[in-house]
């Protein structure tokens, strides 16, 4: 598995430990493990450099009313998958407590 950022048809940006589900040689869905919605709180402008901008983000549970930590997503609901920036990966890993008590650390 690997940590990816998915942009969904709804516009939601979801970070999760993801893997592709296959039926033989055909992709049928994605499995999102411990999905978190990326919430952009506010853009921050850095006055020192007009070309430098930063954003403040937080992670929130994607589907609030479930205890499930693995969710199957149909292929047609995913617009794209990308590598998240390192700071967001670090935030995700800290929130999900990978490596502390979980032996399935995806970065191992």
Biopython code that builds the backbone (N, CA, C, O; Angstrom):
import numpy as np
from Bio.PDB.StructureBuilder import StructureBuilder

atoms = [
    (1, "UNK", "N", (0.835, -1.187, 0.000)),
    (1, "UNK", "CA", (0.000, 0.000, 0.000)),
    (1, "UNK", "C", (0.872, 1.240, 0.000)),
    (1, "UNK", "O", (2.050, 1.208, 0.356)),
    (2, "UNK", "N", (0.250, 2.328, -0.412)),
    (2, "UNK", "CA", (0.984, 3.578, -0.392)),
    (2, "UNK", "C", (0.035, 4.742, -0.110)),
    (2, "UNK", "O", (-1.163, 4.683, -0.388)),
    (3, "UNK", "N", (0.604, 5.778, 0.440)),
    (3, "UNK", "CA", (-0.190, 6.947, 0.784)),
    (3, "UNK", "C", (-0.298, 7.838, -0.446)),
    (3, "UNK", "O", (0.704, 8.273, -1.014)),
    (4, "UNK", "N", (-1.535, 8.096, -0.838)),
    (4, "UNK", "CA", (-1.831, 8.909, -2.018)),
    (4, "UNK", "C", (-2.889, 9.938, -1.657)),
    (4, "UNK", "O", (-3.587, 9.833, -0.648)),
    (5, "UNK", "N", (-2.978, 10.933, -2.523)),
    (5, "UNK", "CA", (-4.024, 11.931, -2.409)),
    (5, "UNK", "C", (-4.936, 11.744, -3.610)),
    (5, "UNK", "O", (-4.474, 11.776, -4.751)),
    (6, "UNK", "N", (-6.227, 11.550, -3.365)),
    (6, "UNK", "CA", (-7.204, 11.363, -4.427)),
    (6, "UNK", "C", (-8.101, 12.587, -4.514)),
    (6, "UNK", "O", (-8.545, 13.125, -3.500)),
    (7, "UNK", "N", (-8.358, 13.015, -5.743)),
    (7, "UNK", "CA", (-9.367, 14.034, -5.981)),
    (7, "UNK", "C", (-10.575, 13.281, -6.524)),
    (7, "UNK", "O", (-10.490, 12.582, -7.534)),
    (8, "UNK", "N", (-11.704, 13.439, -5.832)),
    (8, "UNK", "CA", (-12.905, 12.707, -6.211)),
    (8, "UNK", "C", (-13.809, 13.557, -7.100)),
    (8, "UNK", "O", (-13.612, 14.766, -7.219)),
    (9, "UNK", "N", (-14.791, 12.927, -7.719)),
    (9, "UNK", "CA", (-15.773, 13.629, -8.543)),
    (9, "UNK", "C", (-16.456, 14.753, -7.766)),
    (9, "UNK", "O", (-16.836, 15.765, -8.356)),
    (10, "UNK", "N", (-16.615, 14.594, -6.474)),
    (10, "UNK", "CA", (-17.265, 15.595, -5.625)),
    (10, "UNK", "C", (-16.380, 16.819, -5.385)),
    (10, "UNK", "O", (-16.856, 17.848, -4.905)),
    (11, "UNK", "N", (-15.088, 16.704, -5.721)),
    (11, "UNK", "CA", (-14.132, 17.771, -5.453)),
    (11, "UNK", "C", (-13.369, 17.552, -4.162)),
    (11, "UNK", "O", (-12.392, 18.251, -3.894)),
    (12, "UNK", "N", (-13.805, 16.578, -3.347)),
    (12, "UNK", "CA", (-13.096, 16.275, -2.104)),
    (12, "UNK", "C", (-11.684, 15.808, -2.412)),
    (12, "UNK", "O", (-11.449, 15.084, -3.380)),
    (13, "UNK", "N", (-10.738, 16.238, -1.564)),
    (13, "UNK", "CA", (-9.365, 15.753, -1.646)),
    (13, "UNK", "C", (-9.161, 14.835, -0.439)),
    (13, "UNK", "O", (-9.252, 15.268, 0.710)),
    (14, "UNK", "N", (-8.885, 13.571, -0.721)),
    (14, "UNK", "CA", (-8.790, 12.548, 0.316)),
    (14, "UNK", "C", (-7.382, 11.982, 0.333)),
    (14, "UNK", "O", (-6.844, 11.592, -0.704)),
    (15, "UNK", "N", (-6.790, 11.941, 1.521)),
    (15, "UNK", "CA", (-5.502, 11.281, 1.692)),
    (15, "UNK", "C", (-5.770, 9.979, 2.435)),
    (15, "UNK", "O", (-6.529, 9.935, 3.403)),
    (16, "UNK", "N", (-5.125, 8.922, 1.953)),
    (16, "UNK", "CA", (-5.336, 7.607, 2.567)),
    (16, "UNK", "C", (-4.217, 6.671, 2.143)),
    (16, "UNK", "O", (-3.462, 6.938, 1.209)),
    (17, "UNK", "N", (-4.144, 5.586, 2.857)),
    (17, "UNK", "CA", (-3.288, 4.474, 2.475)),
    (17, "UNK", "C", (-4.112, 3.712, 1.430)),
    (17, "UNK", "O", (-5.110, 3.080, 1.778)),
    (18, "UNK", "N", (-3.711, 3.763, 0.169)),
    (18, "UNK", "CA", (-4.562, 3.260, -0.916)),
    (18, "UNK", "C", (-3.940, 2.078, -1.639)),
    (18, "UNK", "O", (-2.723, 1.921, -1.723)),
    (19, "UNK", "N", (-4.847, 1.255, -2.156)),
    (19, "UNK", "CA", (-4.414, 0.202, -3.071)),
    (19, "UNK", "C", (-5.522, -0.041, -4.088)),
    (19, "UNK", "O", (-6.696, 0.238, -3.848)),
    (20, "UNK", "N", (-5.108, -0.561, -5.210)),
    (20, "UNK", "CA", (-6.019, -0.841, -6.304)),
    (20, "UNK", "C", (-6.593, -2.243, -6.119)),
    (20, "UNK", "O", (-5.853, -3.180, -5.818)),
    (21, "UNK", "N", (-7.907, -2.394, -6.296)),
    (21, "UNK", "CA", (-8.540, -3.708, -6.228)),
    (21, "UNK", "C", (-8.697, -4.238, -7.644)),
    (21, "UNK", "O", (-9.181, -3.535, -8.531)),
    (22, "UNK", "N", (-8.288, -5.469, -7.846)),
    (22, "UNK", "CA", (-8.261, -6.066, -9.186)),
    (22, "UNK", "C", (-9.230, -7.241, -9.270)),
    (22, "UNK", "O", (-9.475, -7.943, -8.288)),
    (23, "UNK", "N", (-9.771, -7.435, -10.466)),
    (23, "UNK", "CA", (-10.539, -8.626, -10.806)),
    (23, "UNK", "C", (-9.799, -9.245, -11.980)),
    (23, "UNK", "O", (-10.004, -8.868, -13.133)),
    (24, "UNK", "N", (-8.949, -10.186, -11.671)),
    (24, "UNK", "CA", (-8.050, -10.713, -12.689)),
    (24, "UNK", "C", (-7.020, -9.650, -13.024)),
    (24, "UNK", "O", (-6.243, -9.240, -12.162)),
    (25, "UNK", "N", (-7.011, -9.200, -14.277)),
    (25, "UNK", "CA", (-6.076, -8.152, -14.684)),
    (25, "UNK", "C", (-6.758, -6.797, -14.826)),
    (25, "UNK", "O", (-6.138, -5.842, -15.294)),
    (26, "UNK", "N", (-8.012, -6.700, -14.432)),
    (26, "UNK", "CA", (-8.780, -5.465, -14.589)),
    (26, "UNK", "C", (-8.964, -4.763, -13.241)),
    (26, "UNK", "O", (-9.365, -5.384, -12.257)),
    (27, "UNK", "N", (-8.665, -3.455, -13.210)),
    (27, "UNK", "CA", (-8.916, -2.654, -12.010)),
    (27, "UNK", "C", (-10.413, -2.464, -11.856)),
    (27, "UNK", "O", (-11.110, -2.167, -12.827)),
    (28, "UNK", "N", (-10.912, -2.637, -10.633)),
    (28, "UNK", "CA", (-12.351, -2.474, -10.412)),
    (28, "UNK", "C", (-12.672, -1.389, -9.391)),
    (28, "UNK", "O", (-13.769, -0.832, -9.413)),
    (29, "UNK", "N", (-11.737, -1.078, -8.499)),
    (29, "UNK", "CA", (-12.000, -0.078, -7.462)),
    (29, "UNK", "C", (-10.690, 0.247, -6.749)),
    (29, "UNK", "O", (-9.651, -0.368, -6.991)),
    (30, "UNK", "N", (-10.779, 1.233, -5.867)),
    (30, "UNK", "CA", (-9.671, 1.553, -4.967)),
    (30, "UNK", "C", (-10.132, 1.263, -3.549)),
    (30, "UNK", "O", (-11.303, 1.444, -3.216)),
    (31, "UNK", "N", (-9.209, 0.816, -2.722)),
    (31, "UNK", "CA", (-9.479, 0.624, -1.312)),
    (31, "UNK", "C", (-8.734, 1.713, -0.555)),
    (31, "UNK", "O", (-7.505, 1.782, -0.590)),
    (32, "UNK", "N", (-9.491, 2.559, 0.127)),
    (32, "UNK", "CA", (-8.922, 3.637, 0.930)),
    (32, "UNK", "C", (-8.892, 3.167, 2.377)),
    (32, "UNK", "O", (-9.938, 2.897, 2.968)),
    (33, "UNK", "N", (-7.701, 3.069, 2.946)),
    (33, "UNK", "CA", (-7.562, 2.682, 4.340)),
    (33, "UNK", "C", (-7.301, 3.944, 5.161)),
    (33, "UNK", "O", (-6.392, 4.713, 4.849)),
    (34, "UNK", "N", (-8.089, 4.153, 6.194)),
    (34, "UNK", "CA", (-8.000, 5.309, 7.088)),
    (34, "UNK", "C", (-8.053, 6.632, 6.307)),
    (34, "UNK", "O", (-7.164, 7.472, 6.446)),
    (35, "UNK", "N", (-9.100, 6.811, 5.485)),
    (35, "UNK", "CA", (-9.180, 8.031, 4.681)),
    (35, "UNK", "C", (-9.454, 9.274, 5.529)),
    (35, "UNK", "O", (-10.225, 9.243, 6.488)),
    (36, "UNK", "N", (-8.802, 10.356, 5.145)),
    (36, "UNK", "CA", (-8.974, 11.649, 5.796)),
    (36, "UNK", "C", (-9.199, 12.710, 4.726)),
    (36, "UNK", "O", (-8.501, 12.735, 3.712)),
    (37, "UNK", "N", (-10.162, 13.573, 4.953)),
    (37, "UNK", "CA", (-10.436, 14.668, 4.034)),
    (37, "UNK", "C", (-9.475, 15.812, 4.339)),
    (37, "UNK", "O", (-9.280, 16.183, 5.496)),
    (38, "UNK", "N", (-8.880, 16.362, 3.292)),
    (38, "UNK", "CA", (-8.006, 17.518, 3.453)),
    (38, "UNK", "C", (-8.876, 18.762, 3.418)),
    (38, "UNK", "O", (-9.605, 18.999, 2.456)),
    (39, "UNK", "N", (-8.790, 19.553, 4.477)),
    (39, "UNK", "CA", (-9.564, 20.783, 4.585)),
    (39, "UNK", "C", (-8.593, 21.948, 4.501)),
    (39, "UNK", "O", (-7.667, 22.057, 5.306)),
    (40, "UNK", "N", (-8.810, 22.819, 3.521)),
    (40, "UNK", "CA", (-7.969, 24.004, 3.386)),
    (40, "UNK", "C", (-8.603, 25.102, 4.220)),
    (40, "UNK", "O", (-9.687, 25.595, 3.908)),
    (41, "UNK", "N", (-7.903, 25.481, 5.295)),
    (41, "UNK", "CA", (-8.452, 26.442, 6.244)),
    (41, "UNK", "C", (-8.345, 27.872, 5.748)),
    (41, "UNK", "O", (-9.324, 28.617, 5.791)),
    (42, "UNK", "N", (-7.176, 28.264, 5.280)),
    (42, "UNK", "CA", (-7.018, 29.625, 4.760)),
    (42, "UNK", "C", (-5.675, 29.744, 4.069)),
    (42, "UNK", "O", (-4.691, 29.137, 4.493)),
    (43, "UNK", "N", (-5.639, 30.530, 3.001)),
    (43, "UNK", "CA", (-4.334, 30.794, 2.384)),
    (43, "UNK", "C", (-3.567, 31.812, 3.223)),
    (43, "UNK", "O", (-4.149, 32.751, 3.765)),
    (44, "UNK", "N", (-2.283, 31.619, 3.319)),
    (44, "UNK", "CA", (-1.438, 32.543, 4.066)),
    (44, "UNK", "C", (-0.472, 33.199, 3.094)),
    (44, "UNK", "O", (0.217, 32.507, 2.344)),
    (45, "UNK", "N", (-0.413, 34.496, 3.095)),
    (45, "UNK", "CA", (0.526, 35.209, 2.232)),
    (45, "UNK", "C", (1.745, 35.593, 3.045)),
    (45, "UNK", "O", (1.628, 36.109, 4.156)),
    (46, "UNK", "N", (2.891, 35.345, 2.496)),
    (46, "UNK", "CA", (4.139, 35.692, 3.154)),
    (46, "UNK", "C", (4.586, 37.037, 2.585)),
    (46, "UNK", "O", (4.846, 37.148, 1.387)),
    (47, "UNK", "N", (4.677, 38.056, 3.436)),
    (47, "UNK", "CA", (4.978, 39.409, 2.974)),
    (47, "UNK", "C", (6.406, 39.571, 2.477)),
    (47, "UNK", "O", (6.668, 40.439, 1.645)),
    (48, "UNK", "N", (7.326, 38.766, 2.959)),
    (48, "UNK", "CA", (8.728, 38.891, 2.567)),
    (48, "UNK", "C", (8.944, 38.636, 1.080)),
    (48, "UNK", "O", (9.797, 39.262, 0.452)),
    (49, "UNK", "N", (8.185, 37.735, 0.536)),
    (49, "UNK", "CA", (8.386, 37.331, -0.848)),
    (49, "UNK", "C", (7.019, 37.251, -1.523)),
    (49, "UNK", "O", (6.196, 36.408, -1.166)),
    (50, "UNK", "N", (6.781, 38.112, -2.480)),
    (50, "UNK", "CA", (5.472, 38.181, -3.134)),
    (50, "UNK", "C", (5.112, 36.896, -3.863)),
    (50, "UNK", "O", (3.934, 36.626, -4.094)),
    (51, "UNK", "N", (6.109, 36.103, -4.225)),
    (51, "UNK", "CA", (5.845, 34.867, -4.950)),
    (51, "UNK", "C", (5.642, 33.676, -4.015)),
    (51, "UNK", "O", (5.276, 32.591, -4.466)),
    (52, "UNK", "N", (5.874, 33.867, -2.736)),
    (52, "UNK", "CA", (5.735, 32.775, -1.788)),
    (52, "UNK", "C", (4.358, 32.835, -1.134)),
    (52, "UNK", "O", (3.949, 33.872, -0.611)),
    (53, "UNK", "N", (3.672, 31.742, -1.171)),
    (53, "UNK", "CA", (2.378, 31.634, -0.514)),
    (53, "UNK", "C", (2.335, 30.294, 0.198)),
    (53, "UNK", "O", (2.996, 29.338, -0.208)),
    (54, "UNK", "N", (1.570, 30.238, 1.237)),
    (54, "UNK", "CA", (1.418, 28.999, 1.980)),
    (54, "UNK", "C", (-0.064, 28.807, 2.253)),
    (54, "UNK", "O", (-0.843, 29.760, 2.224)),
    (55, "UNK", "N", (-0.438, 27.584, 2.514)),
    (55, "UNK", "CA", (-1.818, 27.322, 2.899)),
    (55, "UNK", "C", (-1.816, 26.557, 4.207)),
    (55, "UNK", "O", (-0.889, 25.808, 4.514)),
    (56, "UNK", "N", (-2.858, 26.761, 4.956)),
    (56, "UNK", "CA", (-3.037, 26.045, 6.219)),
    (56, "UNK", "C", (-4.070, 24.950, 5.966)),
    (56, "UNK", "O", (-5.181, 25.224, 5.511)),
    (57, "UNK", "N", (-3.697, 23.717, 6.265)),
    (57, "UNK", "CA", (-4.612, 22.604, 6.054)),
    (57, "UNK", "C", (-4.798, 21.824, 7.338)),
    (57, "UNK", "O", (-3.964, 21.864, 8.243)),
    (58, "UNK", "N", (-5.906, 21.120, 7.392)),
    (58, "UNK", "CA", (-6.137, 20.189, 8.489)),
    (58, "UNK", "C", (-6.765, 18.933, 7.900)),
    (58, "UNK", "O", (-7.246, 18.933, 6.767)),
    (59, "UNK", "N", (-6.751, 17.884, 8.673)),
    (59, "UNK", "CA", (-7.335, 16.615, 8.258)),
    (59, "UNK", "C", (-8.549, 16.332, 9.125)),
    (59, "UNK", "O", (-8.521, 16.530, 10.339)),
    (60, "UNK", "N", (-9.611, 15.869, 8.490)),
    (60, "UNK", "CA", (-10.799, 15.487, 9.243)),
    (60, "UNK", "C", (-11.297, 14.150, 8.717)),
    (60, "UNK", "O", (-11.008, 13.769, 7.583)),
    (61, "UNK", "N", (-12.037, 13.452, 9.542)),
    (61, "UNK", "CA", (-12.597, 12.178, 9.100)),
    (61, "UNK", "C", (-13.423, 12.422, 7.853)),
    (61, "UNK", "O", (-14.195, 13.379, 7.784)),
    (62, "UNK", "N", (-13.258, 11.556, 6.870)),
    (62, "UNK", "CA", (-13.958, 11.746, 5.606)),
    (62, "UNK", "C", (-15.441, 11.438, 5.758)),
    (62, "UNK", "O", (-16.281, 12.246, 5.361)),
    (63, "UNK", "N", (-15.775, 10.283, 6.326)),
    (63, "UNK", "CA", (-17.170, 9.915, 6.567)),
    (63, "UNK", "C", (-17.327, 9.833, 8.085)),
    (63, "UNK", "O", (-16.858, 8.893, 8.727)),
    (64, "UNK", "N", (-17.983, 10.818, 8.626)),
    (64, "UNK", "CA", (-18.036, 10.981, 10.076)),
    (64, "UNK", "C", (-18.818, 9.894, 10.810)),
    (64, "UNK", "O", (-18.497, 9.583, 11.957)),
    (65, "UNK", "N", (-19.819, 9.320, 10.185)),
    (65, "UNK", "CA", (-20.720, 8.420, 10.899)),
    (65, "UNK", "C", (-20.445, 6.941, 10.636)),
    (65, "UNK", "O", (-21.369, 6.139, 10.503)),
    (66, "UNK", "N", (-19.170, 6.596, 10.566)),
    (66, "UNK", "CA", (-18.794, 5.192, 10.431)),
    (66, "UNK", "C", (-17.545, 4.911, 11.255)),
    (66, "UNK", "O", (-16.707, 5.788, 11.465)),
    (67, "UNK", "N", (-17.443, 3.685, 11.708)),
    (67, "UNK", "CA", (-16.229, 3.240, 12.391)),
    (67, "UNK", "C", (-15.330, 2.458, 11.445)),
    (67, "UNK", "O", (-14.226, 2.063, 11.820)),
    (68, "UNK", "N", (-15.796, 2.231, 10.217)),
    (68, "UNK", "CA", (-14.994, 1.484, 9.250)),
    (68, "UNK", "C", (-13.745, 2.275, 8.892)),
    (68, "UNK", "O", (-13.790, 3.496, 8.737)),
    (69, "UNK", "N", (-12.636, 1.567, 8.765)),
    (69, "UNK", "CA", (-11.412, 2.269, 8.381)),
    (69, "UNK", "C", (-10.928, 1.860, 6.997)),
    (69, "UNK", "O", (-9.873, 2.318, 6.556)),
    (70, "UNK", "N", (-11.681, 1.002, 6.300)),
    (70, "UNK", "CA", (-11.386, 0.653, 4.913)),
    (70, "UNK", "C", (-12.649, 0.849, 4.085)),
    (70, "UNK", "O", (-13.695, 0.269, 4.376)),
    (71, "UNK", "N", (-12.533, 1.683, 3.040)),
    (71, "UNK", "CA", (-13.697, 2.023, 2.230)),
    (71, "UNK", "C", (-13.348, 1.810, 0.761)),
    (71, "UNK", "O", (-12.325, 2.291, 0.274)),
    (72, "UNK", "N", (-14.216, 1.080, 0.068)),
    (72, "UNK", "CA", (-14.019, 0.814, -1.348)),
    (72, "UNK", "C", (-14.646, 1.953, -2.163)),
    (72, "UNK", "O", (-15.786, 2.350, -1.922)),
    (73, "UNK", "N", (-13.880, 2.468, -3.132)),
    (73, "UNK", "CA", (-14.316, 3.574, -3.973)),
    (73, "UNK", "C", (-14.303, 3.109, -5.425)),
    (73, "UNK", "O", (-13.268, 2.652, -5.909)),
    (74, "UNK", "N", (-15.433, 3.217, -6.134)),
    (74, "UNK", "CA", (-15.447, 2.843, -7.556)),
    (74, "UNK", "C", (-14.484, 3.704, -8.367)),
    (74, "UNK", "O", (-14.292, 4.881, -8.061)),
    (75, "UNK", "N", (-13.887, 3.127, -9.386)),
    (75, "UNK", "CA", (-12.926, 3.839, -10.228)),
    (75, "UNK", "C", (-13.504, 5.122, -10.806)),
    (75, "UNK", "O", (-12.798, 6.126, -10.899)),
    (76, "UNK", "N", (-14.779, 5.109, -11.198)),
    (76, "UNK", "CA", (-15.360, 6.274, -11.858)),
    (76, "UNK", "C", (-15.597, 7.456, -10.913)),
    (76, "UNK", "O", (-15.990, 8.531, -11.366)),
    (77, "UNK", "N", (-15.369, 7.276, -9.626)),
    (77, "UNK", "CA", (-15.522, 8.376, -8.672)),
    (77, "UNK", "C", (-14.209, 9.106, -8.418)),
    (77, "UNK", "O", (-14.188, 10.150, -7.767)),
    (78, "UNK", "N", (-13.109, 8.551, -8.939)),
    (78, "UNK", "CA", (-11.787, 9.139, -8.721)),
    (78, "UNK", "C", (-11.360, 9.878, -9.984)),
    (78, "UNK", "O", (-11.244, 9.286, -11.056)),
    (79, "UNK", "N", (-11.124, 11.198, -9.839)),
    (79, "UNK", "CA", (-10.666, 12.004, -10.962)),
    (79, "UNK", "C", (-9.185, 11.763, -11.193)),
    (79, "UNK", "O", (-8.755, 11.541, -12.325)),
    (80, "UNK", "N", (-8.397, 11.807, -10.108)),
    (80, "UNK", "CA", (-6.958, 11.589, -10.230)),
    (80, "UNK", "C", (-6.371, 11.169, -8.895)),
    (80, "UNK", "O", (-6.946, 11.427, -7.837)),
    (81, "UNK", "N", (-5.220, 10.520, -8.961)),
    (81, "UNK", "CA", (-4.419, 10.170, -7.789)),
    (81, "UNK", "C", (-3.062, 10.832, -7.949)),
    (81, "UNK", "O", (-2.463, 10.782, -9.024)),
    (82, "UNK", "N", (-2.574, 11.455, -6.876)),
    (82, "UNK", "CA", (-1.272, 12.113, -6.922)),
    (82, "UNK", "C", (-0.508, 11.822, -5.643)),
    (82, "UNK", "O", (-1.067, 11.349, -4.654)),
    (83, "UNK", "N", (0.793, 12.117, -5.688)),
    (83, "UNK", "CA", (1.633, 12.023, -4.499)),
    (83, "UNK", "C", (1.413, 13.293, -3.678)),
    (83, "UNK", "O", (1.591, 14.391, -4.205)),
    (84, "UNK", "N", (1.035, 13.178, -2.415)),
    (84, "UNK", "CA", (0.884, 14.374, -1.588)),
    (84, "UNK", "C", (2.242, 14.951, -1.194)),
    (84, "UNK", "O", (3.251, 14.246, -1.180)),
    (85, "UNK", "N", (2.249, 16.244, -0.877)),
    (85, "UNK", "CA", (3.499, 16.860, -0.418)),
    (85, "UNK", "C", (3.896, 16.235, 0.911)),
    (85, "UNK", "O", (3.047, 15.756, 1.662)),
    (86, "UNK", "N", (5.191, 16.244, 1.191)),
    (86, "UNK", "CA", (5.739, 15.565, 2.361)),
    (86, "UNK", "C", (5.127, 16.043, 3.675)),
    (86, "UNK", "O", (4.895, 15.237, 4.575)),
    (87, "UNK", "N", (4.864, 17.344, 3.797)),
    (87, "UNK", "CA", (4.312, 17.862, 5.058)),
    (87, "UNK", "C", (2.914, 17.299, 5.327)),
    (87, "UNK", "O", (2.547, 17.076, 6.481)),
    (88, "UNK", "N", (2.141, 17.071, 4.274)),
    (88, "UNK", "CA", (0.804, 16.499, 4.454)),
    (88, "UNK", "C", (0.905, 15.011, 4.780)),
    (88, "UNK", "O", (0.128, 14.503, 5.588)),
    (89, "UNK", "N", (1.845, 14.315, 4.164)),
    (89, "UNK", "CA", (2.071, 12.900, 4.494)),
    (89, "UNK", "C", (2.449, 12.775, 5.968)),
    (89, "UNK", "O", (1.932, 11.907, 6.672)),
    (90, "UNK", "N", (3.341, 13.634, 6.430)),
    (90, "UNK", "CA", (3.769, 13.597, 7.829)),
    (90, "UNK", "C", (2.584, 13.856, 8.763)),
    (90, "UNK", "O", (2.429, 13.174, 9.776)),
    (91, "UNK", "N", (1.754, 14.835, 8.422)),
    (91, "UNK", "CA", (0.571, 15.140, 9.234)),
    (91, "UNK", "C", (-0.369, 13.937, 9.286)),
    (91, "UNK", "O", (-0.902, 13.599, 10.344)),
    (92, "UNK", "N", (-0.567, 13.293, 8.131)),
    (92, "UNK", "CA", (-1.434, 12.123, 8.054)),
    (92, "UNK", "C", (-0.886, 10.979, 8.906)),
    (92, "UNK", "O", (-1.624, 10.374, 9.684)),
    (93, "UNK", "N", (0.404, 10.682, 8.760)),
    (93, "UNK", "CA", (1.009, 9.590, 9.523)),
    (93, "UNK", "C", (0.928, 9.837, 11.023)),
    (93, "UNK", "O", (0.666, 8.912, 11.792)),
    (94, "UNK", "N", (1.151, 11.075, 11.444)),
    (94, "UNK", "CA", (1.056, 11.396, 12.870)),
    (94, "UNK", "C", (-0.368, 11.222, 13.368)),
    (94, "UNK", "O", (-0.585, 10.677, 14.450)),
    (95, "UNK", "N", (-1.342, 11.682, 12.587)),
    (95, "UNK", "CA", (-2.738, 11.549, 13.013)),
    (95, "UNK", "C", (-3.177, 10.098, 13.069)),
    (95, "UNK", "O", (-3.924, 9.706, 13.965)),
    (96, "UNK", "N", (-2.714, 9.297, 12.113)),
    (96, "UNK", "CA", (-3.118, 7.897, 12.055)),
    (96, "UNK", "C", (-2.277, 7.019, 12.974)),
    (96, "UNK", "O", (-2.558, 5.830, 13.128)),
    (97, "UNK", "N", (-1.249, 7.598, 13.584)),
    (97, "UNK", "CA", (-0.372, 6.896, 14.526)),
    (97, "UNK", "C", (0.337, 5.703, 13.904)),
    (97, "UNK", "O", (0.609, 4.721, 14.594)),
    (98, "UNK", "N", (0.642, 5.774, 12.608)),
    (98, "UNK", "CA", (1.414, 4.706, 11.986)),
    (98, "UNK", "C", (2.777, 4.625, 12.657)),
    (98, "UNK", "O", (3.400, 5.639, 12.972)),
    (99, "UNK", "N", (3.213, 3.408, 12.863)),
    (99, "UNK", "CA", (4.557, 3.190, 13.382)),
    (99, "UNK", "C", (4.653, 3.197, 14.883)),
    (99, "UNK", "O", (5.674, 2.775, 15.426)),
    (100, "UNK", "N", (3.622, 3.663, 15.585)),
    (100, "UNK", "CA", (3.686, 3.684, 17.038)),
    (100, "UNK", "C", (3.198, 2.373, 17.614)),
    (100, "UNK", "O", (3.936, 1.699, 18.333)),
    (101, "UNK", "N", (1.946, 1.996, 17.305)),
    (101, "UNK", "CA", (1.418, 0.733, 17.788)),
    (101, "UNK", "C", (0.909, -0.137, 16.653)),
    (101, "UNK", "O", (0.407, -1.235, 16.896)),
    (102, "UNK", "N", (1.030, 0.329, 15.425)),
    (102, "UNK", "CA", (0.511, -0.368, 14.264)),
    (102, "UNK", "C", (1.671, -0.982, 13.490)),
    (102, "UNK", "O", (2.568, -0.265, 13.047)),
    (103, "UNK", "N", (1.661, -2.273, 13.328)),
    (103, "UNK", "CA", (2.743, -2.962, 12.649)),
    (103, "UNK", "C", (2.647, -2.840, 11.120)),
    (103, "UNK", "O", (3.539, -3.304, 10.410)),
    (104, "UNK", "N", (1.574, -2.220, 10.608)),
    (104, "UNK", "CA", (1.397, -2.134, 9.160)),
    (104, "UNK", "C", (1.801, -0.758, 8.623)),
    (104, "UNK", "O", (1.115, -0.202, 7.766)),
    (105, "UNK", "N", (2.886, -0.222, 9.114)),
    (105, "UNK", "CA", (3.364, 1.081, 8.665)),
    (105, "UNK", "C", (3.667, 1.019, 7.178)),
    (105, "UNK", "O", (4.522, 0.240, 6.759)),
    (106, "UNK", "N", (2.963, 1.850, 6.344)),
    (106, "UNK", "CA", (3.137, 1.743, 4.911)),
    (106, "UNK", "C", (4.481, 2.285, 4.406)),
    (106, "UNK", "O", (4.825, 2.082, 3.242)),
    (107, "UNK", "N", (5.226, 2.956, 5.248)),
    (107, "UNK", "CA", (6.512, 3.502, 4.811)),
    (107, "UNK", "C", (7.651, 2.533, 5.086)),
    (107, "UNK", "O", (8.789, 2.823, 4.716)),
    (108, "UNK", "N", (7.393, 1.399, 5.719)),
    (108, "UNK", "CA", (8.433, 0.408, 5.964)),
    (108, "UNK", "C", (8.842, -0.272, 4.692)),
    (108, "UNK", "O", (9.713, -1.142, 4.709)),
]
sb = StructureBuilder()
sb.init_structure("model")
sb.init_model(0)
sb.init_chain("A")
sb.init_seg("    ")
for serial, (resi, resn, name, xyz) in enumerate(atoms, 1):
    if name == "N":
        sb.init_residue(resn, " ", resi, " ")
    sb.init_atom(name, np.array(xyz, "f"), 0.0, 1.0, " ", f" {name:<3s}", serial, name[0])
structure = sb.get_structure()
